[in-house]
């Protein structure tokens, strides 16, 4: 079992009323892998925080998927992943 965590600040994009960040396991963007879908209208930025506990096999991959929002700065977020046992 592995635990993955993400926290990030996203900019508000004109013409886009939401932001979405999720984990992809082996390329699948299925929202069961942790998903944030949040209305961002009227703000200059918003935060997204997600976590995922998942059983993985050798050669499985976990990636962060950003649904199109720009990140707010380069040092305003964190990512971690570790083996739970």
VOZA-16584 format. One record per atom (N, C-alpha, C): chain; residue number from 1; atom name; z, y, x. Coordinates in Angstrom, 1 decimal. Layout:
BEGIN
(badren A NUM CA (Z Y X))
...
END
This chain:
BEGIN
(badren A 1 N (0.0 -1.2 0.9))
(badren A 1 CA (0.0 0.0 0.0))
(badren A 1 C (0.0 1.2 0.9))
(badren A 2 N (-0.8 2.2 0.5))
(badren A 2 CA (-0.9 3.4 1.3))
(badren A 2 C (-0.6 4.6 0.3))
(badren A 3 N (-0.1 5.7 0.9))
(badren A 3 CA (0.2 6.9 0.2))
(badren A 3 C (-0.6 8.0 0.8))
(badren A 4 N (-1.3 8.8 -0.1))
(badren A 4 CA (-2.1 9.9 0.4))
(badren A 4 C (-1.7 11.1 -0.4))
(badren A 5 N (-1.6 12.3 0.2))
(badren A 5 CA (-1.2 13.5 -0.5))
(badren A 5 C (-2.1 14.7 0.0))
(badren A 6 N (-2.3 15.6 -0.9))
(badren A 6 CA (-3.1 16.8 -0.6))
(badren A 6 C (-2.6 18.0 -1.3))
(badren A 7 N (-2.5 19.1 -0.7))
(badren A 7 CA (-2.2 20.4 -1.3))
(badren A 7 C (-3.1 21.4 -0.6))
(badren A 8 N (-3.8 22.2 -1.5))
(badren A 8 CA (-4.8 23.2 -1.0))
(badren A 8 C (-4.9 24.4 -1.9))
(badren A 9 N (-5.2 25.5 -1.3))
(badren A 9 CA (-5.5 26.7 -2.1))
(badren A 9 C (-7.0 26.9 -2.2))
(badren A 10 N (-7.4 27.2 -3.5))
(badren A 10 CA (-8.8 27.3 -3.7))
(badren A 10 C (-9.1 28.7 -4.3))
(badren A 11 N (-10.3 29.3 -3.9))
(badren A 11 CA (-10.7 30.6 -4.4))
(badren A 11 C (-11.3 30.5 -5.7))
(badren A 12 N (-11.1 31.6 -6.5))
(badren A 12 CA (-11.8 31.7 -7.8))
(badren A 12 C (-13.3 32.0 -7.5))
(badren A 13 N (-14.2 31.2 -8.1))
(badren A 13 CA (-15.6 31.5 -7.9))
(badren A 13 C (-16.2 32.1 -9.2))
(badren A 14 N (-16.8 33.2 -9.1))
(badren A 14 CA (-17.4 33.8 -10.3))
(badren A 14 C (-18.4 32.9 -10.9))
(badren A 15 N (-18.4 32.8 -12.2))
(badren A 15 CA (-19.3 31.9 -12.9))
(badren A 15 C (-18.7 30.4 -13.1))
(badren A 16 N (-17.6 30.1 -12.4))
(badren A 16 CA (-17.0 28.8 -12.5))
(badren A 16 C (-15.7 29.0 -13.1))
(badren A 17 N (-15.4 28.4 -14.2))
(badren A 17 CA (-14.1 28.6 -14.8))
(badren A 17 C (-13.0 27.5 -14.5))
(badren A 18 N (-13.3 26.6 -13.6))
(badren A 18 CA (-12.3 25.6 -13.3))
(badren A 18 C (-12.5 25.2 -11.8))
(badren A 19 N (-11.5 24.5 -11.3))
(badren A 19 CA (-11.7 23.8 -10.0))
(badren A 19 C (-11.2 22.4 -10.1))
(badren A 20 N (-11.8 21.5 -9.3))
(badren A 20 CA (-11.5 20.1 -9.4))
(badren A 20 C (-11.4 19.6 -7.9))
(badren A 21 N (-10.3 18.8 -7.7))
(badren A 21 CA (-10.2 18.1 -6.4))
(badren A 21 C (-9.7 16.7 -6.7))
(badren A 22 N (-10.3 15.7 -6.1))
(badren A 22 CA (-9.8 14.4 -6.3))
(badren A 22 C (-10.0 13.5 -5.1))
(badren A 23 N (-9.5 12.3 -5.1))
(badren A 23 CA (-9.7 11.4 -4.0))
(badren A 23 C (-10.9 10.5 -4.3))
(badren A 24 N (-11.7 10.2 -3.3))
(badren A 24 CA (-12.7 9.1 -3.5))
(badren A 24 C (-12.3 7.9 -2.7))
(badren A 25 N (-12.2 6.8 -3.3))
(badren A 25 CA (-11.9 5.5 -2.6))
(badren A 25 C (-13.2 4.7 -2.5))
(badren A 26 N (-13.7 4.5 -1.3))
(badren A 26 CA (-15.0 3.8 -1.1))
(badren A 26 C (-16.1 4.5 -1.8))
(badren A 27 N (-16.1 5.8 -1.8))
(badren A 27 CA (-17.2 6.6 -2.4))
(badren A 27 C (-17.1 6.8 -3.9))
(badren A 28 N (-16.2 6.2 -4.6))
(badren A 28 CA (-16.0 6.3 -6.0))
(badren A 28 C (-15.2 7.6 -6.4))
(badren A 29 N (-15.8 8.5 -7.2))
(badren A 29 CA (-15.1 9.7 -7.6))
(badren A 29 C (-14.4 9.4 -9.0))
(badren A 30 N (-14.0 8.2 -9.3))
(badren A 30 CA (-13.3 7.9 -10.5))
(badren A 30 C (-12.0 8.7 -10.6))
(badren A 31 N (-11.8 9.3 -11.7))
(badren A 31 CA (-10.6 10.1 -11.8))
(badren A 31 C (-9.3 9.3 -11.8))
(badren A 32 N (-9.3 8.0 -11.8))
(badren A 32 CA (-8.1 7.2 -11.6))
(badren A 32 C (-7.5 7.4 -10.2))
(badren A 33 N (-8.3 7.9 -9.3))
(badren A 33 CA (-7.8 8.0 -7.9))
(badren A 33 C (-7.1 9.4 -7.7))
(badren A 34 N (-6.6 10.0 -8.7))
(badren A 34 CA (-5.9 11.3 -8.5))
(badren A 34 C (-7.0 12.4 -8.8))
(badren A 35 N (-6.6 13.2 -9.7))
(badren A 35 CA (-7.6 14.2 -10.1))
(badren A 35 C (-6.9 15.5 -10.6))
(badren A 36 N (-7.4 16.7 -10.2))
(badren A 36 CA (-6.9 17.9 -10.7))
(badren A 36 C (-8.1 18.6 -11.3))
(badren A 37 N (-8.0 19.0 -12.6))
(badren A 37 CA (-9.0 19.8 -13.2))
(badren A 37 C (-8.3 20.9 -13.9))
(badren A 38 N (-8.4 22.1 -13.4))
(badren A 38 CA (-7.6 23.2 -13.8))
(badren A 38 C (-8.4 24.4 -14.1))
(badren A 39 N (-8.1 25.1 -15.2))
(badren A 39 CA (-8.7 26.4 -15.5))
(badren A 39 C (-8.3 27.4 -14.5))
(badren A 40 N (-9.2 28.1 -13.9))
(badren A 40 CA (-8.8 29.1 -12.9))
(badren A 40 C (-9.3 30.5 -13.3))
(badren A 41 N (-9.7 30.7 -14.5))
(badren A 41 CA (-10.1 32.1 -15.0))
(badren A 41 C (-9.1 33.1 -14.8))
(badren A 42 N (-9.4 34.3 -14.3))
(badren A 42 CA (-8.5 35.4 -14.2))
(badren A 42 C (-7.6 35.4 -13.0))
(badren A 43 N (-7.8 34.5 -12.1))
(badren A 43 CA (-7.0 34.5 -10.9))
(badren A 43 C (-7.9 34.6 -9.7))
(badren A 44 N (-7.3 35.1 -8.6))
(badren A 44 CA (-8.1 35.2 -7.3))
(badren A 44 C (-8.0 33.9 -6.6))
(badren A 45 N (-7.0 33.1 -6.8))
(badren A 45 CA (-6.9 31.7 -6.2))
(badren A 45 C (-5.9 30.9 -7.0))
(badren A 46 N (-6.0 29.6 -6.8))
(badren A 46 CA (-5.1 28.7 -7.4))
(badren A 46 C (-4.8 27.5 -6.5))
(badren A 47 N (-3.8 26.8 -6.8))
(badren A 47 CA (-3.4 25.7 -5.9))
(badren A 47 C (-3.7 24.3 -6.6))
(badren A 48 N (-4.0 23.4 -5.8))
(badren A 48 CA (-4.3 22.0 -6.3))
(badren A 48 C (-3.4 21.1 -5.4))
(badren A 49 N (-2.7 20.2 -6.1))
(badren A 49 CA (-1.8 19.3 -5.4))
(badren A 49 C (-2.0 17.9 -6.1))
(badren A 50 N (-2.3 16.9 -5.3))
(badren A 50 CA (-2.5 15.5 -5.8))
(badren A 50 C (-1.9 14.5 -4.8))
(badren A 51 N (-1.5 13.4 -5.4))
(badren A 51 CA (-1.0 12.3 -4.6))
(badren A 51 C (-1.7 11.0 -5.1))
(badren A 52 N (-1.7 10.0 -4.2))
(badren A 52 CA (-2.3 8.7 -4.6))
(badren A 52 C (-1.6 7.6 -3.8))
(badren A 53 N (-1.2 6.6 -4.5))
(badren A 53 CA (-0.7 5.3 -3.9))
(badren A 53 C (-1.7 4.3 -4.3))
(badren A 54 N (-2.2 3.6 -3.3))
(badren A 54 CA (-3.3 2.7 -3.5))
(badren A 54 C (-3.3 1.5 -2.5))
(badren A 55 N (-3.6 0.3 -2.9))
(badren A 55 CA (-3.7 -0.8 -2.1))
(badren A 55 C (-5.1 -0.8 -1.5))
(badren A 56 N (-5.3 -0.9 -0.2))
(badren A 56 CA (-6.5 -0.8 0.5))
(badren A 56 C (-6.7 -2.1 1.3))
(badren A 57 N (-8.0 -2.4 1.5))
(badren A 57 CA (-8.4 -3.6 2.4))
(badren A 57 C (-9.0 -3.0 3.7))
(badren A 58 N (-9.2 -3.9 4.7))
(badren A 58 CA (-9.8 -3.4 5.9))
(badren A 58 C (-11.2 -2.8 5.6))
(badren A 59 N (-11.5 -1.7 6.3))
(badren A 59 CA (-12.7 -0.9 6.1))
(badren A 59 C (-12.8 -0.1 4.8))
(badren A 60 N (-11.8 -0.1 4.0))
(badren A 60 CA (-11.8 0.8 2.8))
(badren A 60 C (-11.7 2.2 3.3))
(badren A 61 N (-12.2 3.2 2.6))
(badren A 61 CA (-12.1 4.6 3.0))
(badren A 61 C (-11.6 5.4 1.8))
(badren A 62 N (-10.8 6.5 2.2))
(badren A 62 CA (-10.3 7.4 1.2))
(badren A 62 C (-10.8 8.8 1.7))
(badren A 63 N (-11.4 9.6 0.9))
(badren A 63 CA (-11.9 10.9 1.2))
(badren A 63 C (-11.4 11.9 0.1))
(badren A 64 N (-11.3 13.1 0.5))
(badren A 64 CA (-11.0 14.2 -0.5))
(badren A 64 C (-12.4 14.8 -1.0))
(badren A 65 N (-12.5 14.9 -2.3))
(badren A 65 CA (-13.7 15.5 -2.9))
(badren A 65 C (-13.3 16.8 -3.6))
(badren A 66 N (-14.0 17.8 -3.2))
(badren A 66 CA (-13.9 19.2 -3.8))
(badren A 66 C (-15.0 19.5 -4.7))
(badren A 67 N (-14.7 19.7 -5.9))
(badren A 67 CA (-15.8 19.9 -7.0))
(badren A 67 C (-16.5 21.2 -6.9))
(badren A 68 N (-16.5 21.9 -5.8))
(badren A 68 CA (-17.3 23.1 -5.6))
(badren A 68 C (-16.6 24.4 -5.3))
(badren A 69 N (-15.3 24.5 -5.4))
(badren A 69 CA (-14.6 25.7 -5.1))
(badren A 69 C (-14.4 25.9 -3.6))
(badren A 70 N (-14.5 27.2 -3.2))
(badren A 70 CA (-14.2 27.5 -1.8))
(badren A 70 C (-12.7 27.3 -1.5))
(badren A 71 N (-12.4 26.9 -0.3))
(badren A 71 CA (-11.0 26.9 0.1))
(badren A 71 C (-10.6 28.3 0.4))
(badren A 72 N (-9.3 28.6 0.2))
(badren A 72 CA (-8.8 29.9 0.4))
(badren A 72 C (-8.2 30.0 1.8))
(badren A 73 N (-8.9 30.4 2.8))
(badren A 73 CA (-8.4 30.4 4.2))
(badren A 73 C (-8.6 29.1 4.8))
(badren A 74 N (-8.2 28.9 6.0))
(badren A 74 CA (-8.3 27.7 6.7))
(badren A 74 C (-7.0 27.0 7.0))
(badren A 75 N (-5.9 27.7 6.9))
(badren A 75 CA (-4.6 27.1 7.2))
(badren A 75 C (-3.7 27.0 6.0))
(badren A 76 N (-4.3 27.1 4.8))
(badren A 76 CA (-3.4 27.1 3.6))
(badren A 76 C (-3.6 25.8 2.8))
(badren A 77 N (-3.1 24.7 3.4))
(badren A 77 CA (-3.2 23.4 2.8))
(badren A 77 C (-2.7 22.3 3.7))
(badren A 78 N (-2.5 21.1 3.2))
(badren A 78 CA (-2.2 20.0 4.1))
(badren A 78 C (-2.6 18.7 3.4))
(badren A 79 N (-2.8 17.7 4.3))
(badren A 79 CA (-3.2 16.4 3.9))
(badren A 79 C (-2.4 15.4 4.7))
(badren A 80 N (-2.0 14.3 4.1))
(badren A 80 CA (-1.3 13.3 4.8))
(badren A 80 C (-1.7 11.9 4.2))
(badren A 81 N (-1.6 10.9 5.0))
(badren A 81 CA (-1.9 9.5 4.6))
(badren A 81 C (-1.1 8.6 5.5))
(badren A 82 N (-0.4 7.6 4.9))
(badren A 82 CA (0.3 6.7 5.7))
(badren A 82 C (0.5 5.3 5.0))
(badren A 83 N (0.8 4.3 5.8))
(badren A 83 CA (1.0 3.0 5.3))
(badren A 83 C (2.5 2.9 4.8))
(badren A 84 N (2.6 2.5 3.5))
(badren A 84 CA (3.9 2.4 2.9))
(badren A 84 C (4.5 1.0 3.2))
(badren A 85 N (3.6 0.0 3.1))
(badren A 85 CA (4.1 -1.4 3.4))
(badren A 85 C (3.4 -2.4 2.6))
END
